[in-house]
Amino acid sequence: MNVQPRSVSLRERKKLRTRQAMIDTALAKFTEQGFDATTVDALCGAVEVSKTTFFRYFGCKEDVALAPTEDLWTAFLADLEARERDDRPLLEVIQDAVLAALARMPEEGWAERVLVSRRLAAATPSMDAHGREFCARTTRSAIEVLHRRFGLPDQADLRARLALDLLAAAFHCALEAWLARDESHTLDDLVECVRGAFAAIPGALTLSPRDWADS
């Protein structure tokens, strides 16, 4: 009997458990001891893995600290890669890709990790800078996918970049609104905030002083 598929599945599950243990341990130690005061050696010792194993999963401490949101945008790129050509406005397509990526995030624990990660980033300049660079890389990767999968012409790069920047800005507004909530910080709450931010984009593009003078 061929048991190879089961063996691969078990191995992949072990890798996922190891990666998740590193994320959870890092977030806990960064919160308790401070990001700068916590070394990679300390993280590896707590999870009982080697530094080689750590760097197989993460490039640096910032990567493990920002893993919850980085996983979301990795899923976003994977969704774009798998989509069939869509003739709707690009902004609608990429909004759907973000919502699909959110739907793929684990209901148990992911939102709590995002909450801890974003609070750490707000107090840690190197995490904030790393997050901005990751966002820029994700935008470049998304444009590459749009070229390859959707046949985006070169002259559309500026419009595609602006659409992706609008998407990122709306998501960050939603994330800020979600973080500012007094109580509930569930995945469903974040999805609600994201949908609200996306819905506000058309009005933001036509907003004028007369609109708030009349309100």
Helices and strands as residue ranges (DSSP letters): H 4-33, H 40-47, H 51-57, H 61-65, H 67-82, H 90-104, H 110-122, H 125-150, G 154-156, H 157-179, H 187-206, H 209-213
